[in-house]
Amino acid sequence: MTSPSVRPDDDPFDVPRDEPDPAARTWPAGSRLDDADAATAWDLLVVGGGTAGLVGAQTAAALGARVLLVERDRTGGECLWSGCLPSKALLAAAAAAADARRAHRLGVRAEVSVDFPAVMAHVRAAVEEIRPVDAPEALEAAGVRAVRGTVLFTGPTTAAVDGREVRFARALLATGSQPAVLTLPGTDGAAPLVPDDVWDLDELPDRLAVVGGGTTGAEMAQAFARLGSRVVLVEAGPRLLPGEDADAAAVVADALRADGVDVRTGARASSVQPGAGGAGALVLADGTEVPYDRLLLAGPRRPRLEGLGLRAAGVEVGDDGQLVLDGLRTTSPRVWAAGDVTGEDTYTHTAGVRGSDAAVAAVLGLPRRPSPVVPRVTFTDPELAAVGEPTTGARPGRRVLHQAHDHVDRAVAEGRTEGFTRVVVDRRGRVRGATVVGPRAGEVLAELTAAVVDGTTTSALVARTHPYPTYGDGPWNAAIADYRRWLGTAPVRAVTGALVAVRRRLPVRD
């Protein structure tokens, strides 16, 4: 059955058919909803082809479900096209430049020249190499019917895809997020960049002003400074990375300053004075002006919920603009949600796990509750990685183990001793949280994440053989120090002392 057009004029997900569409090249022929699709009763309708949607759809198909995935733009989502992947490719180029400049500390001299168009070509090539993994063809090969279009729910079990009705038993919302643009007087005429726009640059800005000292702002500020831009990073709060260990954030801030970033904390942007070609001046609350050639607004992201007809599906959105959720399920017993759209966080790894959990719950009816243990990494240099309970602030029943990296042999060998490892343990010595700041901190965090999930004790960590020398020695050395502290306690010392005394008196047998 065909329903009338249901695409409202103000639907932000609408993609006009009569305008040039660069995303079209990523879709194969036959990727529009056809008669057979409209006639099928789908077990799961997945709305959105980012990480949560891709993983959820493929999980459901692997369970034997009939799955229809609808994506309005390009499969792969923010992570592939404008987030994780391109940013790490850019950071890799920036790190290469920085390593060459500071190689003299190791007795190596090098001349550095940055070819920014070539850098961006590298970024785009990395995206293109990975794109097939997330492509519609890969979904079809996994048993998912992937189509391009917009979705509008018309009832609890019906939706219109580009105006054609489809029927489903369950649905998974995975529409992702979009930048929440900071609104300042003068912004409209300033043509500011948001992080999603950076990848269209072909010319390195001579002066870059970055507003927002969170993860994205810190990463982009350092990357562009290392590539040759004069960068001013403006953060209204008292420090960068406000959700992280304050001492670890200070290490990152010092590293940004060493790379030439003018870090201004406690500085609130109040207005913009736009100029020609994207240039202008950012005006701070104290009247200070920060001239720039490009302005980057690196603020938070907000869920994409507009234009979906959620009320018709029985899905409620709170006054705060967030989905009302019970775990992964919305207020509709037939609709689940995963990824950025939930407002939980904007981590790709979380989106993948939650997408799979939601698909299992929707298709099999098995209850799946999100794990509260979510590791996170800020990919500055040094990296800042954290998981579990905070590593600052005294709390009853908790101890914080601290290991400076000037006692980590790999860090000493590489001249990178500015970082540290902190591990939170409870009364029984079980790992409850950790922060690592230093090179490869994200990789080091993997073992600590498993320790938090499994309730691993420091004595168990000590008993594991670790490869040497690695940055993983940081948490291991912290665990060894804690184990030795336990051996030195009066009750344990009394027992071990008695055993040693007995052994002294026993004859040695060949």
C-alpha positions in Angstrom: 0.0 0.0 0.0 1.3 3.5 -0.8 0.7 6.3 1.5 0.7 10.0 0.5 3.8 12.1 0.9 4.6 12.6 4.6 7.7 14.7 4.3 7.0 18.1 6.1 8.7 21.2 4.7 10.7 21.7 7.9 12.0 18.1 8.1 15.8 18.5 8.6 16.3 15.0 7.4 14.9 15.7 4.0 17.3 15.3 1.1 15.9 17.1 -2.0 16.0 14.9 -5.1 16.7 17.7 -7.5 19.9 19.0 -6.0 23.4 17.6 -6.4 24.0 15.0 -3.7 27.6 14.0 -3.0 26.4 11.1 -0.8 24.7 9.4 -3.7 28.0 8.0 -5.0 28.2 5.8 -1.8 25.0 4.0 -2.6 24.7 1.3 -5.2 21.8 1.0 -7.7 18.6 -0.3 -6.3 19.1 1.3 -2.9 15.6 2.9 -2.8 12.6 1.3 -1.2 10.9 -0.9 -3.8 7.6 -2.8 -4.0 9.0 -5.9 -2.4 10.3 -3.9 0.6 7.0 -2.2 1.1 5.2 -5.6 1.0 7.5 -7.2 3.6 6.6 -7.4 7.3 10.0 -6.5 8.8 11.1 -7.9 12.2 13.3 -4.9 12.8 13.3 -1.5 11.3 16.6 0.3 11.9 16.6 4.1 11.5 20.1 5.3 10.9 23.3 3.8 9.5 25.9 4.9 11.9 27.8 2.6 14.2 24.8 1.7 16.4 22.5 1.1 13.4 25.1 -0.9 11.5 26.0 -3.2 14.4 22.4 -3.5 15.5 21.2 -4.4 12.1 23.9 -7.0 11.5 23.3 -8.5 14.9 19.6 -8.9 14.2 20.2 -10.3 10.8 22.6 -12.9 12.3 19.8 -13.9 14.6 17.6 -14.7 11.6 15.5 -11.5 11.7 14.2 -9.7 8.6 15.9 -6.4 8.9 15.4 -3.1 7.0 17.9 -0.4 7.6 17.1 3.2 6.4 19.8 5.9 6.2 19.1 9.3 4.9 22.7 10.2 3.9 25.8 7.9 4.0 26.2 4.7 6.0 29.1 4.9 8.4 27.8 7.8 10.4 29.7 10.6 12.1 32.5 8.2 13.2 33.5 7.3 9.7 32.9 10.6 7.9 33.6 13.4 10.4 34.6 12.0 13.8 36.8 9.2 15.0 38.4 8.1 11.7 39.3 11.4 10.0 40.3 13.0 13.3 42.7 10.2 14.1 44.2 10.4 10.6 44.7 14.2 11.1 46.2 13.6 14.5 48.6 11.1 13.0 49.9 13.7 10.5 50.2 16.3 13.3 52.0 13.8 15.5 54.5 13.1 12.7 55.3 16.8 12.4 55.6 17.2 16.2 57.8 14.1 16.5 60.1 15.4 13.8 60.4 18.8 15.4 61.3 17.4 18.9 63.5 14.5 17.6 66.6 16.6 18.5 66.0 15.5 22.1 67.0 12.0 21.0 69.9 13.2 19.0 68.1 13.4 15.6 67.8 16.6 13.6 65.0 17.0 11.0 63.5 19.8 8.9 59.7 19.9 8.9 57.5 21.1 6.1 53.7 20.6 6.2 51.8 20.2 3.0 48.3 20.7 4.3 46.4 19.6 1.1 48.5 16.4 1.2 47.5 15.9 4.8 43.9 16.2 4.0 44.3 13.9 1.1 45.7 11.3 3.6 42.7 11.9 5.8 40.2 11.3 2.9 42.2 8.3 1.7 41.9 6.7 5.2 38.2 7.3 5.2 37.8 5.8 1.7 39.8 2.7 2.6 37.6 1.9 5.5 34.3 3.0 3.9 33.5 -0.4 2.3 33.3 -2.0 5.7 30.3 0.2 6.5 28.9 0.4 3.0 25.4 -0.7 2.0 26.9 -3.6 0.0 28.5 -5.0 3.3 25.1 -4.7 5.0 23.4 -6.6 2.1 26.0 -9.3 2.3 25.2 -9.6 6.0 21.5 -10.2 5.3 20.3 -6.6 5.9 18.2 -4.8 3.4 19.7 -1.3 3.3 17.9 1.6 1.6 18.4 5.3 1.3 15.6 7.5 2.5 13.9 9.4 5.3 11.7 7.8 7.9 8.6 9.2 9.5 6.7 7.0 12.0 3.0 6.9 11.3 1.9 4.5 14.0 3.2 1.9 16.5 4.1 -0.6 13.8 4.2 1.5 10.6 6.5 4.1 9.1 6.8 6.0 5.8 10.0 5.7 4.0 10.1 8.5 1.4 6.4 8.5 1.5 5.9 4.7 1.1 4.5 2.7 4.0 6.5 -0.1 5.6 5.4 -2.4 8.4 7.6 -3.6 11.3 7.3 -5.5 14.5 10.2 -3.7 16.3 12.3 -0.7 15.6 15.7 0.6 16.6 16.4 4.4 16.7 20.0 5.1 15.7 19.9 8.5 14.2 23.0 9.8 15.9 23.7 13.4 16.9 24.7 16.7 15.5 26.7 19.6 16.8 24.9 21.9 19.2 26.1 25.2 17.7 26.9 27.9 20.2 24.8 31.0 19.4 26.6 34.3 19.9 25.8 37.7 18.6 27.5 37.9 15.1 27.7 34.2 14.6 25.3 34.2 11.7 27.6 36.2 9.6 30.8 34.6 10.7 30.6 31.3 8.8 32.0 29.4 11.8 33.1 25.8 11.5 31.8 22.9 13.6 33.9 19.7 13.9 31.9 18.1 11.1 33.1 20.9 8.7 36.8 20.6 9.3 37.2 17.8 6.7 36.2 20.1 3.9 39.2 22.4 4.5 41.9 22.5 1.8 43.9 25.4 3.2 45.5 25.5 6.6 44.1 28.5 8.6 46.9 30.8 9.7 45.0 31.8 12.8 42.4 29.4 14.3 40.2 30.2 17.2 38.7 27.2 19.0 35.8 27.6 21.4 35.3 24.7 23.7 38.0 22.9 25.8 36.5 19.4 25.8 37.8 16.4 24.1 37.2 17.6 20.5 38.4 21.1 21.1 41.6 19.9 22.8 42.3 17.4 20.0 41.7 19.8 17.1 43.6 22.7 18.8 46.7 20.6 19.2 46.5 19.0 15.8 46.2 22.4 13.9 48.9 24.0 16.1 51.3 21.1 15.2 50.4 21.5 11.5 51.3 25.2 11.6 48.3 27.2 12.6 48.4 29.8 15.4 45.7 28.5 17.7 43.8 30.1 20.5 41.7 27.7 22.6 39.0 29.4 24.6 37.2 27.5 27.4 34.7 29.2 29.7 35.4 26.8 32.6 38.4 26.9 34.9 40.3 24.1 33.1 40.3 21.9 30.0 38.6 18.5 29.9 36.3 19.2 32.9 35.1 15.7 33.2 38.5 14.2 33.7 41.0 13.9 36.5 42.2 17.5 37.1 45.9 16.6 37.3 45.7 14.6 34.1 43.9 17.4 32.4 46.7 19.7 33.5 49.3 17.5 31.9 47.3 17.7 28.6 47.0 21.5 28.9 50.8 21.8 29.4 51.3 19.7 26.3 49.1 21.9 24.2 50.9 25.0 25.4 54.2 23.3 24.5 52.9 22.8 21.0 52.1 26.5 20.8 48.4 26.6 21.6 47.3 29.7 23.5 45.1 28.1 26.1 42.7 30.5 27.8 40.6 29.0 30.5 38.0 31.0 32.5 37.4 32.9 29.2 33.8 33.1 28.0 33.1 34.0 24.4 30.5 36.8 24.3 30.2 37.8 20.6 31.8 37.5 17.1 32.9 40.3 14.8 32.7 38.6 11.4 35.0 39.6 8.6 35.6 38.5 5.0 36.2 34.9 3.9 35.4 33.4 7.4 37.9 35.7 9.1 37.0 37.9 12.0 37.5 38.3 15.8 36.1 36.5 18.7 35.2 38.9 21.5 35.5 37.6 25.1 33.5 38.6 28.1 36.3 40.8 29.4 36.5 42.7 26.1 39.6 40.9 24.8 39.5 40.3 21.1 40.9 37.1 19.5 41.5 37.6 15.8 41.1 34.5 13.6 41.0 33.4 10.0 38.7 30.5 10.9 36.5 30.0 13.9 35.8 26.5 15.2 33.0 25.9 17.6 33.8 22.6 19.4 30.8 22.4 21.7 28.6 19.4 22.7 26.4 17.4 20.4 22.7 16.9 20.6 20.5 13.9 19.6 18.9 13.9 16.1 15.2 13.5 16.9 13.5 16.0 14.6 11.2 15.0 11.8 10.8 11.4 12.9 7.2 11.4 14.0 8.1 9.9 17.3 4.8 10.7 18.9 3.0 8.5 16.4 5.2 5.6 17.5 4.5 6.2 21.1 8.0 7.5 21.8 8.3 10.3 24.3 10.9 13.1 24.4 11.5 14.9 27.6 11.6 18.6 28.2 15.4 18.4 28.0 15.2 17.2 24.4 16.3 13.7 25.4 14.6 10.4 24.8 12.8 9.0 27.8 14.4 5.6 28.2 14.3 2.6 30.4 17.6 1.1 29.7 17.7 0.8 25.9 13.9 0.8 25.4 11.9 3.9 24.8 8.4 4.6 26.1 7.1 2.4 23.2 7.4 -1.3 24.0 8.3 -1.8 20.3 11.0 0.8 19.9 14.6 0.7 21.2 17.4 3.3 20.9 21.2 3.1 20.8 24.1 5.4 20.1 24.4 9.1 20.2 20.6 9.5 19.9 20.2 8.3 23.5 22.2 11.2 24.8 24.2 8.8 27.0 27.6 9.7 25.4 29.1 10.1 22.0 31.5 7.2 22.0 31.6 4.9 19.0 32.5 1.9 21.1 29.5 2.5 23.3 27.2 2.9 20.2 28.4 -0.5 18.8 27.9 -2.4 22.1 24.5 -0.7 22.8 23.3 -1.3 19.2 24.0 -5.0 19.5 22.4 -5.2 22.9 19.3 -3.4 21.7 19.0 -5.7 18.7 19.1 -8.8 20.8 16.5 -7.3 23.2 14.2 -6.3 20.3 14.5 -9.5 18.2 14.7 -12.2 20.9 13.0 -10.4 23.8 15.9 -11.0 26.1 16.5 -8.2 28.6 19.7 -6.3 28.1 20.8 -3.6 30.5 23.6 -1.2 29.4 26.9 -1.8 31.3 27.9 1.2 33.4 31.6 0.6 32.7 32.5 2.8 29.7 36.1 3.5 28.9 37.0 6.8 27.2 40.0 8.3 25.6 41.0 11.9 24.6 43.5 11.4 21.8 45.7 14.4 22.5 49.4 13.8 22.9 49.8 12.6 25.6 46.5 10.7 25.5 44.2 10.8 28.5 42.2 7.6 29.2 39.9 6.9 32.0 37.3 4.3 33.1 35.1 3.7 36.2 35.2 5.7 39.4 36.9 9.1 39.5 40.5 9.1 40.5 40.5 12.3 42.5 38.7 13.1 45.7 38.8 11.1 48.9 35.9 8.7 49.4 35.1 6.2 52.2 36.4 2.7 51.4 38.5 3.8 48.5 42.3 4.2 48.0 44.0 5.9 45.0 47.2 4.3 43.8 49.5 6.7 41.9 52.4 5.8 39.7 54.4 8.5 38.1 55.7 7.6 34.7 59.3 8.7 35.5 59.4 5.2 37.1 58.1 3.5 33.9 61.1 2.4 32.0 59.6 2.7 28.5 58.6 6.3 29.2 62.2 7.0 30.4 63.6 5.4 27.3 61.4 7.5 25.0 61.8 10.7 27.0 58.1 10.8 27.8 57.9 10.8 31.5 55.3 13.6 32.0 52.4 11.3 32.5 51.1 9.1 35.3 48.7 6.2 36.2 46.1 6.4 38.9 44.1 3.4 40.0 41.1 3.4 42.5 40.8 0.3 44.6 38.2 -0.7 47.3 38.9 -2.3 50.7 39.4 -5.7 49.2 41.9 -4.4 46.7 39.6 -4.6 43.7 40.1 -2.1 40.8 37.1 0.3 40.6 38.5 3.0 38.4 41.6 4.3 36.6 43.1 7.3 34.8 46.1 7.0 32.6 47.8 10.1 30.9 50.7 9.4 28.6 51.5 7.9 25.3 49.4 4.9 24.3 47.1 5.5 27.3 44.1 4.2 25.4 45.8 0.8 24.9 47.0 0.7 28.5 43.4 1.3 29.6 42.2 -2.0 28.0 43.5 -4.1 30.9 42.2 -1.7 33.5 38.8 -1.7 31.9 38.7 -5.5 32.1 39.8 -5.2 35.7 37.0 -2.8 36.6 34.4 -5.1 34.9 35.7 -8.3 36.5 36.5 -6.8 39.9 40.1 -7.8 39.5 42.3 -7.3 42.6 45.7 -5.7 42.6 47.2 -9.0 43.8 45.8 -10.7 40.7 47.3 -8.0 38.5 50.7 -8.6 40.1 50.4 -12.3 39.4 50.0 -11.7 35.6 53.2 -11.6 33.6 53.4 -8.4 31.6 55.7 -7.7 28.6 58.6 -5.4 29.3 59.2 -2.6 28.7 55.8 -1.1 27.9 53.7 1.7 29.1 51.5 -1.0 30.6 54.1 -1.1 33.4 52.4 1.9 34.9 49.3 0.1 36.3 51.4 -3.0 37.0 53.9 -1.1 39.0 51.0 0.6 40.9 49.6 -2.9 41.7 53.0 -4.1 42.8 53.4 -1.2 45.1 49.9 -1.8 46.6 50.7 -5.5 47.0 53.9 -4.7 48.9 52.0 -2.3 51.1 49.6 -5.2 52.0 52.6 -7.4 52.7 53.8 -4.8 55.1 50.6 -4.6 57.2 50.9 -5.9 60.8 48.7 -9.0 60.4 50.3 -10.2 57.2 53.8 -9.4 58.5 53.2 -11.4 61.6 52.2 -14.5 59.5 55.0 -14.2 56.9 57.6 -13.4 59.7 56.6 -16.6 61.5 56.8 -18.7 58.3 60.3 -17.2 57.6 61.4 -18.0 61.2 60.2 -21.6 60.8 62.0 -22.0 57.5 65.2 -20.9 59.1 65.1 -23.7 61.6 64.1 -26.5 59.1 66.9 -28.6 57.7 67.5 -28.2 54.0 66.8 -31.5 52.1 68.5 -32.3 48.9 
